[in-house]
Amino acid sequence: MESPKVLSSAVLLAVFSTLTACGESDIELCNMAYDEADYSNAMEYCQRSRAISQPDALYIMGRILTEGLGGIEIKRDEGLDYLYRFLFVPGLSFSDYPYASDVLRELSNDGDFLGRHPDKAKKIINLFEKVIDNPEFRNSQNYRALANLYINGWGGTEPDYAKAWLYLDEASKMKDLDAMYYQVAMFMNGMVDKSPENISRFKELVASRSRSGVASVDELREYAVALLDSKEKDTDTEYGLTVLRELAGDNDGESAYILGSYDLEKNDLPGAKKWLNKASELGIAAATIKLSDVMYAEKQYKGAFNLISKAAESGDPMAQFKVALIYLGKTSYGSDVPVDYARGIEYLNRIASVDPETVGRNSYEYEALVSGRRALASIYTYGAFDQPKDVKKAEALLLPLSDSDADSAGELGDIYAMDESELHDNSKALQMFEKSVTSGLAENNLIVGSMYLHGLGTSPNFEKAHRIFTHVADEGNIDAYNDLGNIYLNGLGVEKNLEKAEELYIKSAENGNHASLYNMSVLKASTGDYLSAYVWSSAYASCGYDNVVSKLRYYYGKVDKSQQKKAYELANETVAKYGCEPKKNAKKWWLNPK
């Protein structure tokens, strides 16, 4: 059988001219040229003004330019734009153009295109949501592509992991191993809540992938951990341990570490040491550190120190931090490891020399880096371990951490707030204290409120101080009640209200705040009630504050002689209720003001 003759492009062009003369439209000629793989002529006909508005023409132009068919120069962004326009031709029916769903998937998976055109990404999401309602297009590929849109948050919105999980789950139910993999990855990376339902589904997915022979070691390990964490039944726990033992037997250090930690929690020391030792030999530094802690608890100081030193020398930052504390005498290893400040500082400097920007924020390494830098900064802030005080060095260590670590920001605030510090700057102090609160150090809210109250680093803002103290008090902080009492006592940003102030002071005193005892005495003295002022001053003095002696005597002297016995009795009652228990045989001088 003879092979079909291939017509030259010149002959084809002549044929097309004839066809046009016979009434063939540009779009028909475009389709014919594309089918014949004559892409240059296909482009010529497709680009004609009337044809380019047709779905076929837009699709053909998009394919030729994105794929560089026939040697034509690839212009991917332009080609994708044609494909995008194809999808949104008014009245386009996906049933008439079955390959339209392929185009929709292609655009949905092109992060560069979606990132450059968020408005188009949003329209693609809306279109996909409509298309997926049609049973004809409910296949695993479409579900995966739609999930991809939500995972990445294309279209100018935040990622919606909950929706992505649901769409991937639909694909997974269709035995789509890729969808299962993405769901497993989402679970392992904390992109979905580890609710009982999601844990159960995760276990099903890994079991399914495992039966298919494609589950990775990481997946199986996480699967085993989920079984241990679920605690649904003993058989789950035992199967999880079996999986981990098999993985550890195949030299997976992480699994050996988990087994060692599990045995340690169960007080199975022989089992813990066996698995931790294996994990340590396989290079898991955390296992080396934990094994060292076990040996330390057993008073095997030399062996414990040798282990952790080995991990430190290998570059593990947490081991370096622990070794630094040992040399600084913060962890006693007895005569086996003498204190050596210079070595301790050397190890802290090793940790601090790492650029925080090169370390993942939620990683084990970042935790060690933060701990090391903060320890070294504290040494320079106050001068210790043979190191001179140098707040500028402390500032340099803490500044790179201040955006992500609440404690580092708070410590920088302390440095800037120190009156004697060469870096004293209340404005910067306030900035850092506010940053520390934002990052999670809620107790610094009191400092922030106080700075707004007294105008430190900012203009006084009584309303803001009141709002902060109220919020902190609602969270149960007793010191905030005392601060609120001061606001009402002095009418700062609120109407003066002595009854409210007294209520707040007493609430604070009931919970052990000593300053509120003194403030109650001031409140009572302001109303001329010197008997009560003496009583509350006595309670304050009972806690060892002898700076109130002169006022105590003054108030007692103002009490009518006929009331002095009563004052003494009330003082005893108030001390017993709100004050402090005196030391044995201590003279109760605050009750004998004369």
C-alpha positions in Angstrom: 0.0 0.0 0.0 1.4 3.4 -1.0 2.0 6.0 1.7 -0.1 9.1 1.3 1.5 12.0 -0.5 2.5 15.0 1.6 1.5 18.3 0.0 4.0 21.1 0.2 3.0 24.2 2.1 2.9 26.2 -1.2 0.5 23.6 -2.6 -1.6 23.7 0.6 -1.8 27.4 0.5 -3.0 27.2 -3.0 -5.6 24.7 -2.0 -6.8 26.9 0.9 -7.1 29.8 -1.4 -9.3 27.8 -3.7 -11.4 26.6 -0.7 -11.8 30.2 0.4 -12.9 31.1 -3.0 -15.4 28.3 -2.7 -16.8 29.8 0.5 -14.7 28.1 3.3 -14.4 30.4 6.4 -11.1 31.4 8.1 -11.9 29.2 11.1 -12.5 26.2 9.0 -9.2 26.8 7.2 -7.5 27.3 10.6 -8.8 23.9 11.8 -7.8 22.2 8.6 -4.2 23.5 8.7 -3.9 22.6 12.4 -5.2 19.0 11.7 -2.6 18.8 8.9 0.1 20.0 11.3 0.7 23.1 9.1 1.0 25.4 12.1 2.3 28.5 10.3 -0.8 28.6 8.1 -3.0 27.7 11.0 -1.7 30.7 12.8 -2.3 32.9 9.8 -5.9 32.0 9.5 -6.5 31.9 13.2 -5.2 35.4 13.6 -7.6 37.0 11.2 -9.8 39.4 13.0 -13.1 37.5 12.8 -11.6 34.1 13.4 -9.7 35.1 16.6 -12.9 35.5 18.5 -13.8 31.9 17.9 -13.2 29.2 20.5 -11.3 26.9 18.1 -9.0 29.7 16.9 -8.2 30.7 20.5 -7.5 27.1 21.5 -5.3 26.4 18.4 -3.3 29.7 18.9 -2.8 28.8 22.6 -1.6 25.3 21.8 0.8 26.4 19.1 2.4 29.2 21.2 2.6 27.3 24.5 4.2 24.2 22.9 6.1 25.8 20.1 4.5 23.5 17.5 6.1 23.3 14.1 9.2 25.1 15.3 7.3 28.2 16.0 8.8 30.3 18.8 7.4 29.5 22.2 5.6 32.4 23.8 4.1 30.7 26.8 2.5 33.6 28.6 0.8 34.8 25.3 -0.3 31.2 24.6 -1.8 30.8 28.0 -3.7 34.0 27.6 -5.2 32.6 24.4 -6.2 29.5 26.3 -7.7 31.6 29.1 -9.7 33.6 26.6 -10.9 30.3 25.0 -12.4 29.2 28.4 -14.3 32.4 28.8 -15.8 32.8 25.3 -19.5 33.7 26.1 -21.7 30.7 26.0 -18.9 28.1 25.7 -20.1 24.7 26.5 -17.7 22.2 28.1 -19.8 19.4 26.8 -19.2 20.6 23.2 -15.5 21.2 23.9 -14.5 18.2 26.1 -10.8 19.3 26.0 -11.8 22.5 27.8 -11.4 20.8 31.2 -7.9 19.9 30.2 -7.2 23.5 29.5 -8.7 24.5 32.8 -6.5 22.0 34.6 -3.4 23.3 32.8 -4.1 26.9 33.7 -4.9 25.9 37.3 -1.5 24.2 37.7 0.6 27.0 36.2 1.7 28.9 39.2 3.7 31.5 37.2 0.6 32.5 35.1 -1.7 32.6 38.1 0.8 34.6 40.2 1.1 37.2 37.5 -2.7 37.4 36.9 -4.5 37.2 40.2 -7.7 38.6 38.6 -7.7 35.8 36.1 -6.8 33.2 38.8 -10.0 34.3 40.7 -12.1 33.8 37.6 -10.5 30.4 37.0 -11.4 29.3 40.5 -15.0 30.4 40.1 -15.3 28.6 36.7 -13.7 25.4 38.2 -16.3 25.4 41.0 -19.1 25.5 38.5 -17.6 22.9 36.2 -17.0 20.4 39.1 -20.7 20.5 39.8 -21.2 18.6 36.5 -20.9 14.9 37.1 -19.3 14.5 33.7 -16.2 16.4 34.9 -15.9 14.9 38.4 -12.7 13.1 37.9 -9.6 12.8 40.1 -7.5 15.1 37.9 -10.0 17.9 38.1 -10.4 17.5 41.9 -6.6 17.7 42.3 -6.2 20.8 40.1 -9.0 22.6 42.1 -7.3 21.6 45.3 -4.0 23.1 44.0 -5.7 26.5 43.5 -6.8 26.5 47.2 -3.5 25.2 48.6 -1.6 28.1 46.9 -4.2 30.8 47.6 -4.3 31.9 44.0 -6.7 34.7 43.1 -5.6 37.2 45.8 -7.0 35.1 48.7 -5.3 33.3 51.6 -4.7 29.5 51.1 -7.8 27.5 52.1 -6.4 24.2 53.3 -9.8 22.9 54.5 -11.3 23.1 50.9 -8.1 21.7 49.4 -8.3 18.7 51.8 -11.9 18.1 50.8 -11.2 18.1 47.1 -8.2 16.0 47.4 -10.2 13.5 49.5 -12.7 13.2 46.6 -9.8 12.4 44.3 -8.3 9.9 46.8 -11.6 8.1 47.0 -11.2 7.5 43.3 -7.9 5.6 44.1 -5.8 8.5 42.9 -2.4 7.9 44.5 -1.1 11.4 43.8 -4.1 12.9 45.6 -3.4 10.6 48.5 0.2 11.7 48.6 -0.8 15.4 48.7 -3.3 14.7 51.5 -0.7 12.8 53.4 1.8 15.7 52.9 -0.8 18.2 54.1 -1.4 16.3 57.3 2.3 15.8 58.0 3.0 19.5 57.4 0.3 20.6 59.8 -1.9 22.2 57.1 -5.0 20.6 58.5 -6.2 20.1 62.0 -5.2 16.8 63.6 -8.7 16.1 64.6 -9.9 12.5 65.2 -11.6 12.5 61.8 -8.5 13.7 60.0 -6.2 11.4 61.9 -8.4 8.5 61.0 -8.4 9.5 57.3 -4.7 10.0 57.3 -4.2 6.4 58.6 -6.5 5.1 55.9 -4.6 7.0 53.2 -1.1 5.8 54.3 -2.4 2.2 54.6 -3.8 2.4 51.1 -0.5 3.8 49.7 1.4 1.2 51.6 -0.6 -1.6 50.0 0.1 0.0 46.6 3.8 -0.1 47.4 4.4 3.7 47.1 4.3 4.9 50.7 7.6 6.7 51.7 9.5 6.1 54.9 8.4 9.5 56.2 4.7 8.7 55.5 4.9 5.3 57.3 6.7 6.9 60.3 4.1 9.6 60.6 1.4 6.9 60.2 2.9 4.9 63.0 3.0 8.1 65.2 -0.6 8.8 64.4 -1.5 5.3 65.6 0.3 5.9 68.9 -1.3 9.3 69.4 -4.8 8.2 68.6 -4.9 5.8 71.6 -8.1 4.4 70.2 -7.2 0.8 71.0 -4.3 -1.3 72.1 -4.0 -3.0 68.7 -3.4 0.4 67.1 -0.6 1.2 69.5 1.0 -2.2 69.0 0.8 -2.0 65.2 2.3 1.5 65.3 5.2 0.2 67.4 5.6 -2.7 64.9 5.8 -0.3 62.0 8.4 1.8 63.8 10.5 -1.2 64.8 10.5 -2.4 61.1 11.6 1.1 60.0 14.3 1.3 62.7 15.5 -2.1 61.8 16.0 -0.8 58.2 18.2 2.0 59.8 15.7 4.8 59.9 17.2 6.9 62.7 14.0 9.0 63.3 12.0 5.9 64.0 14.6 4.6 66.4 14.5 8.0 68.2 10.6 7.9 68.4 10.8 4.4 69.9 13.5 5.5 72.4 11.4 8.5 73.5 8.3 6.3 73.8 10.1 3.8 76.0 11.5 6.6 78.1 7.9 7.9 78.7 6.9 4.4 79.8 10.0 4.3 82.1 11.4 1.4 80.1 15.1 2.5 80.5 16.7 -0.6 78.9 14.4 -0.2 75.8 14.9 3.6 75.7 18.7 3.3 75.8 18.7 0.6 73.1 16.7 2.7 70.6 18.3 6.0 71.5 21.7 4.6 71.1 20.8 3.2 67.7 19.3 6.6 66.6 22.4 8.3 67.9 24.6 6.0 65.9 22.5 6.9 62.8 23.2 10.5 63.3 20.1 11.8 65.1 21.6 14.5 67.4 18.4 14.8 69.4 18.7 11.1 70.4 22.3 11.7 71.4 21.2 14.6 73.7 18.4 12.5 75.2 20.6 9.6 75.8 23.1 11.9 77.5 20.3 13.1 79.8 19.4 9.5 80.7 23.1 8.8 81.5 23.3 12.0 83.6 20.2 10.9 85.6 22.0 7.6 86.3 25.1 9.7 87.4 27.2 8.5 84.6 28.6 12.0 84.2 31.7 11.3 82.2 29.8 9.1 79.6 26.9 11.7 79.5 29.3 14.5 78.8 31.3 12.6 76.2 28.1 11.9 74.3 26.8 15.4 74.3 30.2 16.8 73.5 30.4 14.5 70.5 27.0 15.9 69.2 28.2 19.5 69.9 31.4 19.0 67.9 29.4 17.5 65.0 27.7 20.9 64.8 24.4 20.3 66.5 23.3 23.6 68.0 21.2 22.3 70.8 24.1 20.1 72.0 26.4 23.1 71.8 24.0 25.1 73.9 23.8 22.4 76.6 27.6 22.0 76.6 27.9 25.8 77.0 25.6 25.6 80.1 27.7 22.8 81.5 31.0 24.7 81.2 29.3 27.8 82.7 28.3 25.7 85.7 24.6 25.9 85.1 24.4 22.1 85.0 26.7 20.4 87.4 28.7 17.4 86.2 30.8 17.3 89.4 34.5 17.0 89.2 34.3 15.1 85.9 33.7 18.4 84.1 35.2 21.5 85.7 33.7 24.9 85.1 35.4 26.7 82.2 33.8 30.1 81.4 35.9 30.6 78.3 34.8 27.3 76.8 31.2 28.0 77.6 31.3 31.5 76.0 33.1 29.9 73.0 30.2 27.5 72.4 27.6 30.2 72.8 29.5 32.3 70.2 29.4 29.3 67.8 25.6 29.2 68.1 25.3 33.0 67.8 27.5 33.1 64.7 24.7 31.4 62.6 22.6 33.9 60.6 19.0 33.5 61.8 17.7 34.2 58.3 19.3 30.9 57.1 17.4 28.8 59.7 13.7 27.7 59.5 11.6 29.5 62.1 9.9 26.5 63.5 12.9 24.2 63.4 14.9 22.5 66.2 18.0 24.5 65.0 16.1 27.8 65.4 15.1 27.0 68.9 18.8 26.3 69.8 19.9 29.5 68.0 17.4 31.6 70.0 18.4 30.0 73.3 22.1 30.5 72.6 21.8 34.1 71.5 19.5 35.0 74.4 21.9 33.4 76.9 24.9 35.3 75.5 22.9 38.5 75.3 22.0 38.2 79.0 25.7 37.7 79.9 26.6 40.9 78.0 23.6 42.9 79.4 24.6 42.4 83.0 28.3 41.4 82.8 28.9 37.8 84.0 31.2 34.8 83.5 34.3 37.0 83.2 32.6 39.0 80.3 32.4 42.8 80.6 29.0 44.4 80.4 28.4 45.4 76.7 24.8 46.2 75.9 25.6 47.0 72.3 26.7 43.3 71.8 23.5 42.2 73.5 21.5 44.4 71.2 23.2 43.0 68.1 22.4 39.4 69.2 18.7 40.1 70.0 17.7 42.4 67.2 17.6 39.7 64.4 15.3 37.6 66.7 13.0 40.4 67.8 10.4 39.9 65.1 9.9 36.2 65.7 10.8 35.6 69.4 8.7 37.3 72.1 11.3 36.8 74.8 14.1 38.3 72.7 12.0 41.4 71.9 11.1 41.7 75.7 14.8 41.5 76.7 15.6 44.2 74.1 12.9 46.2 75.7 14.5 45.8 79.1 17.9 47.0 77.7 16.3 50.1 76.2 14.4 50.8 79.4 17.4 50.7 81.7 18.1 54.2 82.9 21.9 53.5 83.2 22.2 51.9 79.8 24.0 53.7 77.0 21.2 52.5 74.8 18.5 54.0 77.0 15.5 54.9 74.8 12.0 54.6 76.1 10.5 54.9 72.6 12.5 51.9 71.4 11.7 50.1 74.7 7.9 50.6 74.1 8.3 49.4 70.5 10.0 46.2 71.7 7.6 45.5 74.5 4.7 45.9 72.1 6.4 43.5 69.7 6.9 41.0 72.4 3.2 41.1 73.2 2.3 40.6 69.6 4.7 37.6 69.5 3.0 35.9 72.5 4.5 37.4 75.7 1.2 38.6 77.1 2.6 39.5 80.5 4.5 42.4 78.9 1.1 44.0 78.3 1.4 45.4 81.9 4.6 47.1 81.0 3.1 48.5 77.8 0.0 49.7 79.7 2.2 51.3 82.3 4.3 53.1 79.7 1.2 54.6 78.1 -0.1 55.5 81.5 3.0 57.4 82.5 4.0 58.6 79.0 7.2 56.7 78.7 8.4 56.5 75.1 5.1 58.1 74.0 2.6 60.7 75.0 0.4 59.7 77.9 -2.6 57.8 76.6 -4.9 57.0 79.5 -7.6 55.4 77.4 -5.2 53.0 75.8 -3.7 52.1 79.2 -7.1 51.5 80.6 -8.0 49.3 77.6 -4.8 47.3 78.0 -5.2 46.8 81.8 -8.8 45.8 81.4 -7.9 43.2 78.8 -5.1 41.8 81.0 -7.4 41.8 84.1 -10.0 39.9 82.1 -7.3 37.3 81.4 -6.9 36.8 85.1 -3.7 38.9 85.8 -4.0 40.1 89.4 -1.4 42.9 88.9 -3.7 44.5 86.3 -6.4 44.9 89.0 -4.0 47.1 91.0 -3.1 49.2 87.9 -6.8 49.7 87.1 -7.3 50.7 90.7 -4.7 53.4 90.3 -6.5 54.7 87.2 -9.9 55.0 89.0 -8.2 56.4 92.2 -6.7 59.3 90.2 -9.3 59.6 87.5 -6.9 59.0 84.6 -8.9 58.9 81.4 -12.0 57.8 83.4 -14.2 59.5 86.0 -12.6 59.3 89.4 -14.3 56.5 91.3 -13.0 55.6 94.8 -15.4 52.8 95.3 -14.4 51.2 92.0 -10.7 51.7 92.9 -11.2 50.1 96.4 -13.0 47.1 94.8 -10.1 46.5 92.4 -7.4 47.0 95.1 -9.1 44.4 97.3 -9.5 41.9 94.5 -5.8 42.4 93.8 -4.8 42.0 97.5 -6.9 38.8 97.8 -4.7 37.3 95.1 -1.4 38.4 96.7 -0.5 41.7 95.2 1.4 43.7 97.9 1.4 47.0 96.1 -2.4 47.1 96.4 -2.1 47.1 100.2 -0.1 50.3 100.1 -2.5 51.8 97.5 -5.4 51.0 99.8 -3.8 53.0 102.6 -3.2 55.9 100.2 -6.9 55.8 99.2 -8.1 55.7 102.8 -5.8 58.5 103.8 -7.1 60.7 100.9 -10.6 60.5 102.5 -9.3 61.3 106.0 -9.9 57.7 107.2 -6.6 57.4 109.0 -7.6 54.4 111.0 -8.1 52.4 107.8 -5.0 53.9 106.3 -3.0 52.6 109.3 -4.6 49.1 109.0 -3.7 48.7 105.3 -0.2 50.1 105.9 0.3 47.5 108.6 -0.6 44.8 106.1 1.8 46.2 103.6 4.6 46.5 106.2 4.0 42.9 107.3 5.5 41.8 104.0 8.8 43.4 104.8 8.4 46.9 103.3 9.9 49.1 106.0 9.8 52.1 103.7 6.3 52.7 105.0 7.3 53.1 108.7 7.1 56.9 108.8 3.6 56.9 107.2 2.5 54.1 109.5 3.4 56.1 112.6 1.8 59.2 111.1 -1.5 57.4 110.4 -1.5 55.9 113.9 -0.9 59.3 115.4 -3.9 60.6 113.6 -6.2 57.9 115.0 -8.3 59.0 117.9 -7.0 57.5 121.2 -10.4 55.9 121.8 -10.1 54.1 118.5 -6.4 53.0 118.8 -7.3 49.6 120.3 -9.8 48.9 117.6 -7.2 50.0 115.0 -4.7 47.5 116.5 -7.3 44.7 116.3 -8.3 45.5 112.8 -4.7 45.6 111.7 -4.1 42.1 113.1 -7.2 40.8 111.2 -6.1 42.6 107.9 -2.5 41.3 108.2 -3.9 37.8 108.7 -6.2 38.1 105.7 -4.1 40.1 103.2 -0.6 40.5 104.6 2.3 38.2 105.2 3.1 35.7 107.9 5.9 37.1 110.1 9.0 35.0 110.9 8.9 33.2 114.2 9.8 35.4 117.2 10.0 38.4 114.9 8.9 41.6 116.6 5.7 42.9 115.0 7.0 46.4 114.8 4.3 47.4 112.3 1.7 46.8 115.0 3.7 48.8 117.5 4.2 52.1 115.7 5.1 54.0 118.9 
